[in-house]
Amino acid sequence: MPTTNDALGKLVAPATIVLERILPGPIDRVWAFLTESEKRKQWIAAGDMDLRVGGKVELFFNHDEFSETKEEIPEKYKDVCDTETAMKGHILAVEPPTLLSYTWSEEDDSKSEVTFELEVVGDNVKLTLTHCKLFDNETLIGVAAGWHTHVEVMRDVLEGRPPRPFWSRHMALEDDYREKLFP
């Protein structure tokens, strides 16, 4: 079955979501959007990455920077998604330009893991994003909707389109993921 850029991610294990997307290449350009702070901040978060196993990852989120359309942070995310919010983790695997994996700190100090796999498909790049060790269903829903929306914003940037507003799309997707994953 071909990958579509509109499909919801799949729950492949009780605490693991996988999202596949086709992005415009070349692969080195997509890799740069995963690893370089100035490019990454256009779709998810700025911050340093020490690209070696065990290296530190620090991401600073500012969802207002993605789109010219400004939106209020939803109440449920106000404490965890302000402009100073940092996610700290460590690199688990890195194989430029095809694999990047790191820990992702959660609110309760647990650590989930996110992995990006890139594969050349003609002039495009297939991104397979896996986020595992998510500790409860509400976190899984929020993470799935978050990655879905963030990757849409990255695709907008890579395709030269103005990025879509983040929060309204994210919240609609939370409803879609809740209905699909936990009917």
C-alpha positions as CSV (number, residue, x, y, z in Angstrom):
1,M,0.0,0.0,0.0
2,P,1.5,3.4,-1.0
3,T,2.2,6.0,1.6
4,T,-0.1,8.9,1.6
5,N,0.7,12.2,3.2
6,D,-2.8,12.5,4.7
7,A,-3.1,9.1,6.4
8,L,-3.2,9.0,10.2
9,G,-0.3,7.3,11.9
10,K,-0.6,3.7,12.9
11,L,-0.5,2.1,16.4
12,V,1.9,-0.7,15.8
13,A,2.3,-1.8,19.5
14,P,0.4,-0.7,22.7
15,A,2.8,2.3,23.2
16,T,4.2,2.9,19.7
17,I,2.9,5.1,16.9
18,V,4.4,5.1,13.3
19,L,3.9,7.9,10.8
20,E,5.1,7.6,7.2
21,R,5.3,10.5,4.8
22,I,6.8,11.3,1.4
23,L,8.8,14.6,1.4
24,P,10.5,16.4,-1.4
25,G,14.2,15.5,-1.6
26,P,17.0,15.4,-1.8
27,I,17.7,13.3,1.3
28,D,20.5,15.6,2.6
29,R,18.0,18.5,2.6
30,V,15.5,16.5,4.7
31,W,18.3,15.4,7.0
32,A,19.3,19.0,7.6
33,F,15.7,19.8,8.6
34,L,15.9,17.0,11.2
35,T,19.4,18.0,12.6
36,E,20.1,21.7,12.1
37,S,18.6,24.1,14.6
38,E,17.8,26.9,12.2
39,K,16.0,24.6,9.8
40,R,14.4,22.4,12.5
41,K,12.9,25.5,14.3
42,Q,10.8,26.1,11.1
43,W,8.7,23.0,11.8
44,I,9.2,21.8,15.4
45,A,11.9,23.3,17.6
46,A,15.3,25.0,17.7
47,G,18.1,23.7,19.8
48,D,21.4,21.9,19.9
49,M,22.0,18.3,18.9
50,D,25.3,16.6,19.5
51,L,25.1,14.1,16.6
52,R,26.9,11.1,18.2
53,V,25.5,8.2,20.2
54,G,25.1,9.5,23.8
55,G,25.2,13.1,22.6
56,K,22.7,15.6,24.1
57,V,19.5,16.8,22.4
58,E,17.8,20.0,23.6
59,L,14.8,21.3,21.8
60,F,13.1,24.7,22.5
61,F,9.5,24.9,21.2
62,N,7.8,28.0,19.9
63,H,4.7,27.1,17.9
64,D,4.0,30.7,17.1
65,E,7.0,30.9,14.8
66,F,5.7,28.3,12.3
67,S,2.8,30.3,10.7
68,E,1.8,33.9,10.2
69,T,-1.6,32.9,11.7
70,K,-1.3,33.3,15.4
71,E,-3.3,31.0,17.6
72,E,-3.8,30.6,21.4
73,I,-2.1,27.6,23.0
74,P,-5.0,25.2,24.0
75,E,-5.5,25.1,27.8
76,K,-4.3,21.5,28.1
77,Y,-0.9,22.5,26.6
78,K,-0.3,25.9,28.2
79,D,2.0,24.5,30.9
80,V,4.1,22.4,28.6
81,C,4.2,24.3,25.3
82,D,5.1,27.9,26.2
83,T,8.0,29.5,24.3
84,E,10.6,28.5,26.9
85,T,9.7,24.8,26.9
86,A,12.7,22.5,26.4
87,M,12.8,18.9,25.7
88,K,16.0,17.2,26.7
89,G,17.2,13.8,25.5
90,H,20.2,11.8,24.3
91,I,21.0,10.4,20.9
92,L,20.4,6.7,20.7
93,A,21.5,6.1,17.1
94,V,22.7,8.3,14.2
95,E,23.6,7.3,10.7
96,P,23.6,10.4,8.4
97,P,21.5,10.8,6.4
98,T,19.2,7.9,7.0
99,L,18.7,7.3,10.7
100,L,18.3,9.5,13.8
101,S,17.0,8.3,17.1
102,Y,16.9,10.0,20.5
103,T,15.2,9.9,23.9
104,W,12.3,12.2,24.5
105,S,11.7,13.5,28.0
106,E,8.1,13.4,29.1
107,E,6.4,15.6,31.8
108,D,6.8,12.9,34.5
109,D,10.5,12.4,33.8
110,S,9.9,9.2,31.8
111,K,11.7,8.8,28.6
112,S,10.1,7.8,25.3
113,E,12.0,7.4,22.1
114,V,11.6,8.9,18.7
115,T,13.3,7.6,15.5
116,F,13.4,9.1,12.1
117,E,14.3,6.8,9.2
118,L,14.9,8.4,5.7
119,E,14.8,6.5,2.4
120,V,15.3,7.8,-1.1
121,V,12.3,7.2,-3.3
122,G,13.0,8.7,-6.7
123,D,13.3,12.5,-6.3
124,N,11.5,12.2,-2.9
125,V,12.3,11.0,0.6
126,K,10.2,8.6,2.6
127,L,10.2,9.5,6.2
128,T,9.2,6.9,8.7
129,L,8.8,8.4,12.2
130,T,8.4,6.0,15.1
131,H,7.7,7.2,18.7
132,C,7.6,4.5,21.3
133,K,7.4,3.9,25.0
134,L,4.5,6.4,25.3
135,F,3.2,5.9,28.8
136,D,-0.6,6.3,28.4
137,N,-3.3,6.7,25.8
138,E,-3.8,10.5,26.2
139,T,0.0,11.0,25.7
140,L,-0.1,8.7,22.7
141,I,-3.0,10.7,21.2
142,G,-1.2,14.0,21.8
143,V,2.1,12.8,20.5
144,A,0.5,11.3,17.4
145,A,-1.4,14.5,16.6
146,G,1.7,16.5,17.4
147,W,4.0,14.6,15.0
148,H,1.4,14.5,12.3
149,T,1.0,18.3,12.5
150,H,4.7,19.1,12.8
151,V,5.5,16.9,9.8
152,E,2.8,18.7,7.8
153,V,4.4,22.0,8.7
154,M,7.8,20.6,7.6
155,R,6.4,19.5,4.3
156,D,4.9,22.9,3.8
157,V,8.3,24.5,4.3
158,L,10.1,21.9,2.1
159,E,7.5,22.5,-0.7
160,G,7.9,26.3,-0.4
161,R,4.3,26.9,0.9
162,P,3.4,29.1,3.9
163,P,3.2,26.8,6.9
164,R,-0.3,26.1,8.2
165,P,-1.4,27.1,11.7
166,F,-0.3,24.6,14.2
167,W,-2.8,24.4,17.1
168,S,-6.2,24.3,15.3
169,R,-4.8,21.4,13.1
170,H,-3.3,19.6,16.1
171,M,-6.5,19.7,18.1
172,A,-8.6,18.4,15.2
173,L,-6.2,15.6,14.7
174,E,-6.3,14.7,18.4
175,D,-10.0,14.0,17.9
176,D,-9.2,11.9,14.8
177,Y,-6.5,9.9,16.5
178,R,-8.7,9.3,19.6
179,E,-11.5,8.0,17.4
180,K,-9.2,5.8,15.3
181,L,-6.9,4.4,18.1
182,F,-9.3,4.1,21.0
183,P,-12.9,4.0,19.7
